[in-house]
Amino acid sequence: MPNTKSAERRMRNSERKRLHNRSIKSRLRTLEKGFSKLLTEGKKEDATKAYGQLSSAYDKAAKSGVVHKSLANRKKSRLALRMATVK
């Protein structure tokens, strides 16, 4: 339990931020699964659109501090490589 009023407020804020960050990370995972599914099915045009959405989502998550900028860049790079290998 928090001992001061400010600690109590910080606890409320951190819980709210935790839930918000969790939803963003969940959305990233969902988009990534959809992208992978499209690649395995060989739907390159749809995968290209999905990659654009996923790339944008990673950039926004990195901008707001949910994920580190390097993680976002690494994920985007690896996803682009996977997309390039699909015929």
N, CA, C and O of each residue as an XYZ file, in Angstrom:
348
protein
N       0.842     -1.189      0.000
C       0.000      0.000      0.000
C       0.882      1.246      0.000
O       1.925      1.278      0.654
N       0.462      2.259     -0.729
C       1.235      3.503     -0.752
C       1.111      4.254      0.572
O       0.073      4.223      1.234
N       2.189      4.922      0.933
C       2.209      5.655      2.199
C       1.786      7.108      2.048
O       1.324      7.715      3.014
N       1.931      7.670      0.876
C       1.601      9.079      0.676
C       0.563      9.229     -0.426
O       0.307      8.308     -1.202
N      -0.030     10.428     -0.468
C      -1.037     10.695     -1.503
C      -0.418     10.651     -2.895
O      -1.023     10.145     -3.840
N       0.785     11.182     -3.009
C       1.423     11.191     -4.331
C       1.740      9.767     -4.785
O       1.635      9.455     -5.971
N       2.124      8.912     -3.852
C       2.392      7.513     -4.203
C       1.106      6.817     -4.630
O       1.119      5.955     -5.509
N       0.009      7.193     -4.010
C      -1.293      6.627     -4.374
C      -1.672      7.042     -5.800
O      -2.156      6.229     -6.588
N      -1.444      8.316     -6.115
C      -1.734      8.807     -7.466
C      -0.838      8.115     -8.489
O      -1.296      7.723     -9.563
N       0.438      7.967     -8.150
C       1.366      7.301     -9.063
C       0.938      5.857     -9.313
O       1.078      5.345    -10.424
N       0.423      5.212     -8.287
C      -0.028      3.835     -8.426
C      -1.214      3.761     -9.388
O      -1.284      2.867    -10.231
N      -2.141      4.707     -9.253
C      -3.294      4.741    -10.164
C      -2.838      4.997    -11.598
O      -3.290      4.336    -12.533
N      -1.939      5.961    -11.758
C      -1.441      6.295    -13.096
C      -0.688      5.133    -13.725
O      -0.864      4.835    -14.906
N       0.151      4.480    -12.933
C       0.947      3.390    -13.495
C       0.060      2.219    -13.895
O       0.350      1.539    -14.880
N      -1.006      1.970    -13.156
C      -1.936      0.899    -13.520
C      -2.654      1.234    -14.825
O      -2.824      0.373    -15.688
N      -3.072      2.487    -14.961
C      -3.749      2.922    -16.181
C      -2.802      2.804    -17.382
O      -3.199      2.325    -18.444
N      -1.554      3.241    -17.209
C      -0.571      3.152    -18.288
C      -0.245      1.702    -18.621
O      -0.045      1.365    -19.788
N      -0.188      0.837    -17.600
C       0.113     -0.574    -17.826
C      -0.956     -1.210    -18.709
O      -0.642     -1.956    -19.637
N      -2.214     -0.912    -18.417
C      -3.308     -1.469    -19.209
C      -3.286     -0.938    -20.642
O      -3.542     -1.680    -21.590
N      -2.982      0.340    -20.790
C      -2.909      0.953    -22.118
C      -1.778      0.329    -22.935
O      -1.967     -0.034    -24.096
N      -0.601      0.207    -22.315
C       0.550     -0.385    -23.004
C       0.277     -1.838    -23.371
O       0.690     -2.311    -24.429
N      -0.420     -2.534    -22.490
C      -0.741     -3.941    -22.727
C      -1.626     -4.094    -23.963
O      -1.436     -5.008    -24.765
N      -2.595     -3.188    -24.107
C      -3.485     -3.273    -25.262
C      -2.726     -2.979    -26.557
O      -2.992     -3.601    -27.585
N      -1.793     -2.047    -26.512
C      -1.002     -1.725    -27.702
C      -0.121     -2.911    -28.092
O      -0.028     -3.259    -29.269
N       0.525     -3.531    -27.102
C       1.377     -4.688    -27.390
C       0.556     -5.850    -27.928
O       1.012     -6.590    -28.800
N      -0.651     -6.009    -27.407
C      -1.534     -7.071    -27.885
C      -1.892     -6.827    -29.348
O      -1.912     -7.761    -30.150
N      -2.172     -5.580    -29.693
C      -2.503     -5.233    -31.075
C      -1.314     -5.505    -32.000
O      -1.492     -5.987    -33.119
N      -0.107     -5.197    -31.530
C       1.087     -5.472    -32.330
C       1.222     -6.966    -32.607
O       1.507     -7.373    -33.733
N       1.017     -7.773    -31.578
C       1.116     -9.226    -31.754
C       0.049     -9.734    -32.720
O       0.321    -10.597    -33.554
N      -1.168     -9.195    -32.603
C      -2.258     -9.611    -33.486
C      -1.947     -9.261    -34.937
O      -2.139    -10.086    -35.830
N      -1.470     -8.045    -35.175
C      -1.110     -7.630    -36.533
C       0.012     -8.500    -37.094
O       0.009     -8.856    -38.272
N       0.971     -8.837    -36.229
C       2.100     -9.647    -36.684
C       1.648    -11.062    -37.053
O       2.135    -11.640    -38.025
N       0.727    -11.610    -36.282
C       0.196    -12.942    -36.599
C      -0.555    -12.924    -37.926
O      -0.419    -13.842    -38.735
N      -1.345    -11.881    -38.145
C      -2.070    -11.757    -39.408
C      -1.126    -11.639    -40.588
O      -1.356    -12.234    -41.640
N      -0.065    -10.870    -40.410
C       0.947    -10.706    -41.452
C       1.604    -12.044    -41.771
O       1.771    -12.395    -42.939
N       1.975    -12.786    -40.738
C       2.608    -14.094    -40.938
C       1.676    -15.059    -41.651
O       2.103    -15.831    -42.510
N       0.409    -15.009    -41.291
C      -0.574    -15.893    -41.921
C      -0.684    -15.587    -43.416
O      -0.742    -16.501    -44.239
N      -0.713    -14.304    -43.761
C      -0.792    -13.914    -45.168
C       0.443    -14.375    -45.943
O       0.340    -14.795    -47.096
N       1.604    -14.293    -45.302
C       2.830    -14.732    -45.971
C       2.814    -16.233    -46.226
O       3.212    -16.688    -47.299
N       2.359    -17.000    -45.248
C       2.341    -18.456    -45.427
C       1.334    -18.868    -46.492
O       1.517    -19.880    -47.169
N       0.264    -18.075    -46.639
C      -0.729    -18.369    -47.675
C      -0.283    -17.875    -49.048
O      -0.891    -18.217    -50.062
N       0.780    -17.069    -49.079
C       1.316    -16.581    -50.346
C       0.585    -15.377    -50.913
O       0.711    -15.091    -52.104
N      -0.170    -14.671    -50.101
C      -0.908    -13.485    -50.557
C      -0.020    -12.251    -50.389
O      -0.110    -11.530    -49.395
N       0.825    -12.031    -51.371
C       1.829    -10.973    -51.259
C       1.217     -9.567    -51.246
O       1.689     -8.705    -50.505
N       0.188     -9.323    -52.044
C      -0.414     -7.984    -52.088
C      -1.046     -7.626    -50.744
O      -0.872     -6.518    -50.235
N      -1.785     -8.587    -50.177
C      -2.394     -8.350    -48.871
C      -1.326     -8.223    -47.790
O      -1.466     -7.430    -46.859
N      -0.264     -9.006    -47.917
C       0.826     -8.950    -46.943
C       1.519     -7.592    -46.987
O       1.963     -7.084    -45.957
N       1.609     -7.004    -48.182
C       2.221     -5.680    -48.309
C       1.406     -4.633    -47.563
O       1.964     -3.767    -46.889
N       0.081     -4.714    -47.687
C      -0.792     -3.789    -46.952
C      -0.662     -4.014    -45.450
O      -0.587     -3.063    -44.672
N      -0.638     -5.281    -45.055
C      -0.517     -5.618    -43.634
C       0.821     -5.140    -43.082
O       0.902     -4.696    -41.936
N       1.877     -5.230    -43.902
C       3.188     -4.755    -43.469
C       3.156     -3.247    -43.214
O       3.750     -2.765    -42.249
N       2.469     -2.512    -44.072
C       2.346     -1.069    -43.877
C       1.659     -0.733    -42.570
O       2.098      0.156    -41.841
N       0.583     -1.441    -42.274
C      -0.133     -1.223    -41.010
C       0.745     -1.585    -39.819
O       0.793     -0.863    -38.824
N       1.435     -2.709    -39.936
C       2.286     -3.186    -38.846
C       3.458     -2.245    -38.607
O       3.812     -1.958    -37.464
N       4.048     -1.773    -39.680
C       5.164     -0.838    -39.578
C       4.724      0.455    -38.896
O       5.421      0.982    -38.029
N       3.571      0.953    -39.298
C       3.029      2.170    -38.701
C       2.735      1.966    -37.215
O       3.017      2.836    -36.391
N       2.166      0.813    -36.885
C       1.834      0.522    -35.488
C       3.100      0.448    -34.634
O       3.115      0.939    -33.505
N       4.160     -0.164    -35.167
C       5.421     -0.232    -34.420
C       6.023      1.154    -34.236
O       6.554      1.462    -33.170
N       5.944      1.998    -35.276
C       6.469      3.360    -35.155
C       5.720      4.149    -34.085
O       6.332      4.860    -33.288
N       4.402      4.020    -34.070
C       3.598      4.732    -33.077
C       3.885      4.227    -31.668
O       3.955      5.013    -30.723
N       4.050      2.912    -31.530
C       4.348      2.335    -30.219
C       5.719      2.802    -29.729
O       5.902      3.062    -28.540
N       6.673      2.908    -30.643
C       8.009      3.371    -30.269
C       7.975      4.853    -29.908
O       8.656      5.289    -28.980
N       7.177      5.621    -30.646
C       7.083      7.062    -30.383
C       6.509      7.336    -29.000
O       6.936      8.266    -28.315
N       5.538      6.520    -28.592
C       4.905      6.736    -27.288
C       5.631      6.016    -26.160
O       5.229      6.122    -25.001
N       6.706      5.279    -26.486
C       7.510      4.653    -25.445
C       7.026      3.287    -24.995
O       7.516      2.759    -23.997
N       6.080      2.707    -25.707
C       5.575      1.384    -25.334
C       6.627      0.326    -25.632
O       6.849     -0.580    -24.829
N       7.274      0.444    -26.790
C       8.397     -0.431    -27.132
C       9.594      0.458    -27.453
O       9.433      1.628    -27.803
N      10.785     -0.102    -27.331
C      11.990      0.661    -27.624
C      12.115      0.878    -29.133
O      11.697      0.043    -29.935
N      12.691      2.002    -29.490
C      12.853      2.361    -30.902
C      13.647      1.297    -31.663
O      13.323      0.971    -32.805
N      14.680      0.766    -31.028
C      15.499     -0.267    -31.679
C      14.707     -1.539    -31.921
O      14.871     -2.187    -32.955
N      13.845     -1.903    -30.971
C      13.018     -3.095    -31.142
C      12.093     -2.918    -32.337
O      11.927     -3.831    -33.146
N      11.493     -1.740    -32.441
C      10.584     -1.471    -33.554
C      11.328     -1.562    -34.887
O      10.830     -2.167    -35.837
N      12.508     -0.969    -34.958
C      13.291     -1.007    -36.197
C      13.717     -2.429    -36.545
O      13.681     -2.827    -37.709
N      14.119     -3.191    -35.532
C      14.548     -4.572    -35.758
C      13.392     -5.424    -36.271
O      13.554     -6.197    -37.216
N      12.224     -5.281    -35.646
C      11.047     -6.047    -36.074
C      10.670     -5.699    -37.513
O      10.417     -6.589    -38.325
N      10.633     -4.402    -37.825
C      10.267     -3.977    -39.178
C      11.253     -4.519    -40.205
O      10.851     -4.954    -41.284
N      12.540     -4.494    -39.872
C      13.561     -4.985    -40.781
C      13.393     -6.476    -41.037
O      13.461     -6.923    -42.182
N      13.176     -7.240    -39.987
C      13.032     -8.690    -40.138
C      11.755     -9.055    -40.888
O      11.736    -10.001    -41.675
N      10.695     -8.301    -40.640
C       9.445     -8.561    -41.357
C       9.600     -8.238    -42.843
O       9.062     -8.945    -43.695
N      10.334     -7.169    -43.151
C      10.569     -6.804    -44.548
C      11.390     -7.883    -45.249
O      11.147     -8.195    -46.415
N      12.360     -8.448    -44.540
C      13.159     -9.533    -45.116
C      12.292    -10.752    -45.404
O      12.425    -11.386    -46.451
N      11.410    -11.074    -44.475
C      10.512    -12.212    -44.681
C       9.607    -11.976    -45.882
O       9.342    -12.891    -46.662
N       9.135    -10.742    -46.022
C       8.247    -10.423    -47.133
C       9.002    -10.504    -48.465
O       8.437    -10.919    -49.477
N      10.266    -10.110    -48.460
C      11.060    -10.128    -49.688
C      11.342    -11.551    -50.159
O      11.523    -11.780    -51.355
N      11.382    -12.504    -49.240
C      11.689    -13.885    -49.628
C      10.493    -14.599    -50.243
O      10.657    -15.592    -50.953
N       9.280    -14.094    -49.971
C       8.073    -14.727    -50.516
C       7.929    -14.360    -51.984
O       8.077    -13.197    -52.359
N       7.645    -15.335    -52.796
C       7.484    -15.100    -54.239
C       6.062    -14.691    -54.553
O       5.731    -14.449    -55.714
